[in-house]
Amino acid sequence: MSGENIPPTRFVGGQGMSEAQRRQERSLLTAISLDFVMLVGITVAAITSASLTVMAELLRGTLLYSIEIITFITMWRSHRGKFAEFEYGIGKIERVITILISGGLYFSAVYTLGSALDRLSQPTILPTPAMIFAVIVASVNLGVNLFCTGDFIRSNQNESSLILDSQIRSRLVKTVASAIVVAVLVAATWLPDPKAATLLDAAGALFAAVYMAVIATQLLRESLPDLMDRALPERDQLMLLKVVARYFDDFDQFDAVRSRRSGGHAFVDMNLEFDADMPLYEVDRRCRAIQENIIELIPDAIVTVTPRVSKNWVES
């Protein structure tokens, strides 16, 4: 094996998808498809019923649906190793989009709050047949959220995914919110006093406005720090040192390791020196073992290992 340097071996979590990863993608894609159908139904219900609670559910659902699509694209690319070496910009773009969606949620919350206050000052009688349709749609939406939550949990049992973990938490919160929406709509539909029903619908919209503001705040807290490149947490740095110690006998010299967190991913670049007489396939095998171990310990890591000829051989 001649030459001073060997081309780097890149490893991005996802080369050779497992059955568990395929099931995770199917679960998320199923949820996206079902949510799209529900958004169509909620849109019709919001237009026909003039219910502020349903309108708020439509605004919230549409914006969170955008995040769901971004999440699926991220998972799809991660499983197939579509991230280029040190592709810092992609993670930041995803975070910027999330921040824009947070802004949309804040705007929707303010709009819903204003509409609810206006409805409280000028009560409007809600059409009963349209409200019954809204109750049916909201109930089906609650069932979809329950189904998707269970499907996500089952898909995440054999091989845990950080992306799906976040979706499980998000879906649980959406399920609770959907249950409250159903309760408000049922009560507003069957209350004998039309004015009381209108006031209850406005109260449901107020709850939705607060809920959207809380979600937007959480998204901002998660996304803003990732706009700046920063060092890996001390825990992850210790993990890297443990990997180096575990495979210390597999290489001649440990040259350098550079790491940082950018966007939603950890990036690791490691330079290792090997004996010049070692076969190329053996160098590749050892590099891949190290890469896979790092990704096992830091699941969102994008790892590059650059093998080099030992300095001792070059100097001689």
C-alpha positions, 0 to 999 in steps of 0.5 A: 500500500503506497502513497502518503494518504488513503481516501477517507471512508465516510459513514452516515448512519443508514447504509444498509437499512434494517427492517426496523428502520423500514417499519419506522418509515412506513409508520411515519408515512402512514401518519402523514397520509392519514393526517392529510385526509383529516386536514381535508375533513377539518377544512370542510368542517371549519368552513361549514360550521363557523366554529372557532375551535375547529378553525384553530384545530385546522391552523394548528394541524396544518402547521404541525403537518409541515413539521411532520413532512420535514421529519419524514424527509430527515429520517428518509435521508438519514436511513439512506446515508444521503447526508454529505460529509460535514453537511452542516447547512442542511441541519440549519435549514431544517431548524430555520424552517421550524422557526418559521413554522413557530412564527406561523403558530404564534400568528395563528394563536394571536388570530385565534385569540382575537377571533375568540374575544370577538365571538365572546363580545358578539355571540353567533348561533352555530349551525347544528348539522355542520357542528355534528359533522365537525364532531364526527370529523374531530372524533375520527381525528382523535382515533387517528392520533391514538392509532398513530401513537400506538403505531409509532411506539410499536415501530420504535421498540426493536430499534429506537429512533430519536426522530420517532421518539420526538414524534411519539411525544408530539403525537401524545400531546396532539392526542390530548388536545384532540380529546379536548377539542372533541369534548368542547365540540360535543358540549357546544353542539348539544347545549340547549342554549345557543349563546352558551354553546357559542361561548363554549366554542370561543373558550375552546378556541382560547385553549387552542390559542394557548396550546399553539403558543406553548408549542411554538415556544417549545419549537423555538427553544429546541431550534434556536441553539442549533443555528450556531455550531457548538462543541459536542456535550462532554458526555458525547466527547467521553463516548468518542474517547471510549471508542478510541480506547476500545480500538486502540490496538487496531491502528498505529497512531491516533492523529486527531479528532474534530467534532461539533454539533450543527443543526440537529446532527453531531459531526465527527472527523477522525484521522487514524494512522495504519501500518503501510503493509496492512491490506486496504480491505483490512484498513477499511474493515477497522475504520467501519467498525470504529464508525459503526461503534460511534454511531451506535453511541451517538445515533445522530452522528455523521462520521468520517474516518480518514486513514493515513499511512503511519508517520513512522513509515513515511519518515523511514 
